[in-house]
Amino acid sequence: MAAAQQISAVNFASPLGFLDALLVKFVRYRLYRQTVNELSALTARDLADLGLNRSEIKRVAYQAAYENN
């Protein structure tokens, strides 16, 4: 599964702050998509070994990308 990455706080006061915020959104979305793709590639048995159902993949990926940072 994709490794969670540390994402720093963003300053919106300058144009560079806006670009930093955009980069953070892009990195988080890439992490979300990578996690969804990797979990979707697993078989139902592999998912069951992890304690997941196929219907939970998007929720788990969202938590990995957006809530654990």
N, C-alpha and C positions, 0 to 999 in steps of 0.2 A: 504494500500500500504506500501511497505517496507520503513522504515525510512532511510533517508540519514545519512551517517556516516562521521565523520570528519576523513580524512586520512592525516597523516603528510608527510612532505617532506622527501626524502630518500637520504642518503649519500652513493654513490657507491664506495668510496675509500677503504672500508674494506669489508671483507667477510660477516660481519654482515649487512652491507649496502645492499649487494646482497640479503641476506635472507629477510631483511625488504622489499625490492622491490618486491620480490616474494610473500611475505605475502600480500602486498598492492594489487597486481594483483589478488590474490586469493579472497580477501575480496570484491573487486570491482566486480569480475565476479559472486560471490555468490549473491551480491546485485542485479545485473542485472538479473540473473536467477530467483530469488525470485520475483522480480517485474514483470517479464514476466509471471510467473506462476500465480501470484495473479490476474493480469489484464486479463489473458486468462480465468480464472475461472468465470469472470463476464459475465452476459448476455448482449446482444446487447443493451437492454434498459438501464441497469446500465452504460454501457460505454457511451451511448448517454447522460445520465445525467451528466457525467463527461466532456462531450464535446469531446469525442474520438470516433474514428472508430476502428474496429478490426485491420485494416491495420497500425495503428499508434502505436500499442503496443510496438514493438521492438524499435522504435525511442524514445518513452517516457521512456522506461526502460534504454536505453543507456544514455539518458540525466540524469536520476536519479543517475546512477552509476558512470559515468565518467565525466560529464561536470559540475556538481553542487558542486564539491569538491574543 
